[in-house]
Amino acid sequence: MVAPSGKGMSAALLMSNLQAVVKGLATENTSPKELLEKVNRVMCRNTTEAKFITLFYGLLDVDRKTLQYTSAGHNPPVLTREDGVQVRLEQGGLILGVFEESVYDQGEIDLRPGDRLVMFTDGLSEAVDGDGEEFGEKRLAEASRGNRQLSAEALHRCLLDRVTDFCRGQFEDDATILVVAVS
């Protein structure tokens, strides 16, 4: 998941640049931590002070049912276990494109049957209602827990519908959500 600062054409160009850099540097043997450190160095040379990027990057091992991940200032995804226990995937570091020598922590988590992993951009959690109140990550986590029995597609639709209803469809930023269901 990625979120560039700003809107419009400059943000789109920054996103395009980031995608090219990630595709160019990602290899089968590159860990999420190593990749973000390399990407950050390149983006520092390719962005201005006013521009930055948040990024959550993970490698899913389907056979071992593990996820290695790191985050560059992105909203921590919510992993909801079948029993309702929730884990925030918070390992990482600072945003990309600002400090060339940034170092990123890497996490690894086992995925179990019944788990639901919800990744999202801040446009979702920061959507506001008519009174200026944000939907917030707490509401998103509670809705994820309360609907964890749903398929990935149904949970995605449920969460997006909740936020859309909350802000009456008036999003001020991109609202992206990705749900992974483990079987």
C-alpha angles and dihedrals in degrees: 000000000000136000121184120201115254132016139258130029098341092054090046091052091047090051092049090050091049093050091052092049093048092048091047095049103035114100134167090258099044114104120218089251093052092045095052092047091052093043091049092054091051094045091050088061092045103046137065124236092261094056128076140152135220117210138178112198126184140172114214117206102200094187096051093033093229134132121210110195149160135187134216100206094307124142106275111250118239118236112196116195122215089256092054098257110140130210125190114216097223106151113120138072146247129337118282124259102030112077114033096204097049115145123209130211117221128216133196126198134183115236119216134196109277095028119136119201115198119194120181146165124244090252086075099047093039096050108127134214126222091281094053094254116145121234087228136195092271092063090045092052092047092050090048091052094045093051101035092123091067124099117258091259094047093046090049091052092044094052094044091048091051093052092043091052091046094054094031089239092299102129116176094194139021112298109205127166131177123190126195119193118199119214 
